[in-house]
């Protein structure tokens, strides 16, 4: 935690005045160095003297380097096609129109193949014409994203977020770990 002390000429100094600690006593701060006229050593910035801590469950965690994740999970990379579809608001525009024409969508709604075909026609009318290969690679992600936007429009953002969570790599990894125990 830092306190900022104002100085003259619209300047100030941020001084570390407290550290945050986990229940096991491990600081969540990562050691840092300040570059410039004043330099702090990594040891001066790191409040932990010990290198290992134990969680309430007895798991060993490292200290002195900030909080490290147990598992690193990266989001699914965006293809050029998905970037274009997001950047052009294609999912949202199509979903708004679809929900207006089909107001009786139920929470068990799934995206049928015919709707994906309609989406392709919609895209083509807007001069977005992906190759068969690009479409095939991104088909599952497009289906999920389209369902997310339709649910956003029909039921609200929370329901859309639930759909999006079904493909979220971090959530899926967490479920995998929880169910394995």
C-alpha positions as CSV (number, residue, x, y, z in Angstrom):
1,X,0.0,0.0,0.0
2,X,1.4,3.4,-0.8
3,X,0.8,6.9,0.5
4,X,1.3,9.8,-1.9
5,X,2.9,12.9,-0.4
6,X,2.5,16.1,-2.5
7,X,5.5,18.1,-3.3
8,X,6.0,21.4,-5.1
9,X,5.3,22.0,-8.8
10,X,2.6,19.4,-9.1
11,X,4.9,16.6,-8.1
12,X,4.7,14.0,-5.4
13,X,6.3,11.0,-3.9
14,X,4.7,7.6,-3.5
15,X,6.0,5.9,-0.4
16,X,5.2,2.3,0.4
17,X,3.7,2.5,3.9
18,X,2.2,-1.0,4.3
19,X,2.2,-4.5,2.8
20,X,-0.7,-6.8,2.2
21,X,-0.4,-10.3,3.7
22,X,-2.2,-13.6,3.1
23,X,-3.5,-15.4,6.2
24,X,-0.3,-17.6,6.2
25,X,1.8,-14.4,6.6
26,X,3.1,-14.2,3.0
27,X,3.3,-10.8,1.4
28,X,1.5,-10.4,-1.9
29,X,3.9,-7.8,-3.1
30,X,6.5,-8.7,-5.6
31,X,10.0,-7.3,-5.0
32,X,10.6,-4.2,-7.1
33,X,13.3,-1.7,-8.0
34,X,12.9,1.9,-8.7
35,X,14.9,3.2,-11.6
36,X,16.0,6.9,-11.5
37,X,17.7,9.0,-9.0
38,X,16.6,6.7,-6.1
39,X,16.9,3.0,-6.3
40,X,15.6,0.5,-3.8
41,X,17.1,-3.0,-3.7
42,X,14.8,-6.0,-4.2
43,X,15.4,-7.1,-0.6
44,X,14.4,-3.7,0.8
45,X,11.1,-3.9,-1.1
46,X,10.4,-7.5,-0.1
47,X,9.0,-7.8,3.5
48,X,9.2,-11.7,3.7
49,X,12.3,-13.2,5.3
50,X,11.2,-16.8,4.8
51,X,10.8,-18.4,1.4
52,X,8.1,-21.0,2.1
53,X,4.7,-20.7,3.7
54,X,1.8,-23.1,4.2
55,X,-1.9,-22.4,3.4
56,X,-4.6,-23.4,5.9
57,X,-4.9,-26.6,3.9
58,X,-1.2,-27.3,4.3
59,X,-0.1,-26.6,0.7
60,X,3.4,-25.1,0.4
61,X,3.5,-21.7,-1.3
62,X,6.6,-19.6,-2.1
63,X,7.2,-16.2,-0.6
64,X,9.1,-13.2,-1.7
65,X,8.0,-13.0,-5.3
66,X,4.4,-11.9,-5.1
67,X,1.5,-14.3,-5.6
68,X,2.1,-16.8,-8.3
69,X,-0.8,-18.8,-9.8
70,X,-0.9,-22.5,-9.2
71,X,-1.8,-22.9,-12.9
72,X,-1.2,-20.5,-15.7
73,X,-4.2,-20.4,-18.1
74,X,-4.2,-18.3,-21.2
75,X,-7.2,-17.2,-23.1
76,X,-8.0,-18.8,-26.5
77,X,-6.2,-16.8,-29.1
78,X,-8.3,-14.7,-31.4
79,X,-8.1,-15.4,-35.1
80,X,-8.3,-12.7,-37.7
81,X,-11.9,-13.7,-38.4
82,X,-13.0,-13.4,-34.8
83,X,-11.2,-10.1,-34.4
84,X,-13.1,-8.8,-37.5
85,X,-16.4,-10.1,-36.1
86,X,-15.9,-8.5,-32.8
87,X,-14.5,-5.2,-34.2
88,X,-17.5,-4.9,-36.6
89,X,-20.1,-5.6,-33.8
90,X,-21.4,-8.4,-36.1
91,X,-22.5,-10.6,-33.2
92,X,-24.3,-7.9,-31.4
93,X,-26.0,-6.4,-34.5
94,X,-27.2,-9.9,-35.6
95,X,-28.4,-10.8,-32.1
96,X,-30.4,-7.6,-31.7
97,X,-32.2,-8.3,-35.0
98,X,-32.6,-12.0,-34.2
99,X,-34.2,-11.4,-30.8
100,X,-36.6,-8.8,-32.3
101,X,-37.8,-11.3,-34.9
102,X,-37.8,-14.2,-32.3
103,X,-38.9,-12.8,-29.0
104,X,-39.9,-16.2,-27.4
105,X,-36.3,-17.5,-26.9
106,X,-36.1,-19.9,-24.0
107,X,-33.2,-20.4,-21.6
108,X,-32.5,-23.9,-23.2
109,X,-32.0,-22.3,-26.6
110,X,-29.1,-23.6,-28.7
111,X,-27.7,-22.2,-31.9
112,X,-28.8,-24.5,-34.8
113,X,-26.7,-25.0,-37.9
114,X,-29.3,-23.1,-39.9
115,X,-28.8,-20.0,-37.7
116,X,-25.1,-20.2,-38.4
117,X,-25.9,-20.3,-42.1
118,X,-28.1,-17.2,-41.6
119,X,-25.2,-15.5,-39.8
120,X,-22.9,-16.2,-42.7
121,X,-25.4,-14.6,-45.1
122,X,-25.6,-11.6,-42.7
123,X,-21.8,-11.3,-42.8
124,X,-21.7,-11.7,-46.5
125,X,-24.1,-8.8,-46.9
126,X,-21.6,-6.7,-44.9
127,X,-18.7,-7.8,-47.1
128,X,-17.3,-10.2,-44.5
129,X,-16.7,-13.4,-46.4
130,X,-14.5,-15.8,-44.5
131,X,-13.0,-18.8,-46.2
132,X,-14.4,-22.2,-45.5
133,X,-11.2,-23.1,-43.6
134,X,-11.4,-20.0,-41.4
135,X,-15.1,-20.6,-40.7
136,X,-14.5,-24.3,-39.9
137,X,-11.7,-23.4,-37.4
138,X,-13.7,-20.8,-35.6
139,X,-17.2,-22.4,-35.9
140,X,-17.5,-23.5,-32.2
141,X,-16.3,-20.2,-30.9
142,X,-18.6,-18.3,-33.3
143,X,-21.5,-20.5,-32.2
144,X,-20.8,-19.8,-28.5
145,X,-20.2,-16.0,-29.1
146,X,-23.5,-15.8,-31.1
147,X,-25.4,-17.6,-28.3
148,X,-23.8,-15.2,-25.8
149,X,-25.0,-12.2,-27.6
150,X,-28.5,-13.6,-28.2
151,X,-28.7,-14.3,-24.4
152,X,-27.4,-10.8,-23.6
153,X,-30.3,-9.4,-25.7
154,X,-33.0,-11.8,-24.6
155,X,-32.2,-12.3,-20.9
156,X,-29.6,-9.8,-19.9
157,X,-25.8,-9.7,-19.5
158,X,-25.7,-12.2,-16.6
159,X,-27.2,-15.0,-18.7
160,X,-24.8,-14.1,-21.6
161,X,-21.9,-14.3,-19.2
162,X,-23.0,-17.8,-18.2
163,X,-22.9,-18.9,-21.8
164,X,-19.4,-17.3,-22.3
165,X,-18.2,-19.1,-19.2
166,X,-18.7,-22.4,-20.9
167,X,-15.7,-21.6,-23.2
168,X,-13.6,-19.6,-20.7
169,X,-10.3,-21.4,-20.4
170,X,-9.7,-20.2,-16.8
171,X,-13.1,-21.3,-15.6
172,X,-12.8,-24.6,-17.4
173,X,-9.4,-25.2,-15.8
174,X,-10.8,-24.4,-12.4
175,X,-13.7,-26.9,-12.9
176,X,-11.2,-29.5,-14.1
177,X,-9.1,-29.1,-10.9
178,X,-12.1,-29.0,-8.6
179,X,-13.8,-32.1,-10.0
180,X,-10.4,-34.0,-10.0
181,X,-10.2,-33.7,-6.2
